[in-house]
Amino acid sequence: MSMIIVLAWIAVAKVGGMTLLKIQLSHVDSATRASGQATGSILSFFPLFHLGWTTDAIWTLPVITFVLYLAVQWWASWYPGAEPGGGGYVAQRMLSAKNEKNALGATLWFNIAHYAMRSWPWIVTGLVAVAIYSPHGGLRPSLEFAAEPEKGYVMVLRDFLPPALRGLMSRRSLLRSCPRSGRS
C-alpha cells in the first residue's frame, strides 16, 4: 500500500500538483465533449443523470458496476470480519482492545481506512493517467492508452517512478501474484 501512495504522490508532483492536475483534467474533459461524446464532467462526484441510461454516457457503466458491486457484497459478504455468524477477524481485534471505547474506535477506523481511504491512491493515479495519456487533450496523448485505457496505471508507473522504486513495486507485485509453494 505504501508504494501505491508513493506512486500517486510522485505522479501528481510530476504533473505539477493537484491544481494543475484539475486544470488538465478540465481541458481533457472539454476536448472529450468537443469530440462529440455525451459525457459528464470527469471531476464531478455525481454523474449527470439527465443524459439517461440509454445513451453512451460515461456514467452509466460505473453506476451499474457500483450497484452490482454492492449487490455482490450484500449477497456474498464473506471477507475477513464478515463471515456468517460474526466471524473472528474483527472480533479478535475487538476483544484484544483495552476497553469497549478503544474497540469501537479501532473498528470504526478499520472500516473508514479500508473502505473510504484505501482506494484514493488508485483513483488519483488513474486521474493522472487520463490527464497525461488521453487522446482527447492529454499532455502526451498515447495510442496505447487510447486502445487499452486499463494500461494507464502501469504506464504511469513505467514513466514516472525512478528505476529503484519501479523495481521494488514490480518485485512486490510479482511476489503477491506467485503461489505460496512451500511457504506458510
PyMOL commands that set and color helices and strands:
alter all, ss='L'
color gray80, all
select helices_A, chain A and resi 2-15+18-34+49-51+60-76+89-95+100-117+120-133+143-147+149-160+163-177
alter helices_A, ss='H'
color red, helices_A
deselect
rebuild
show_as cartoon
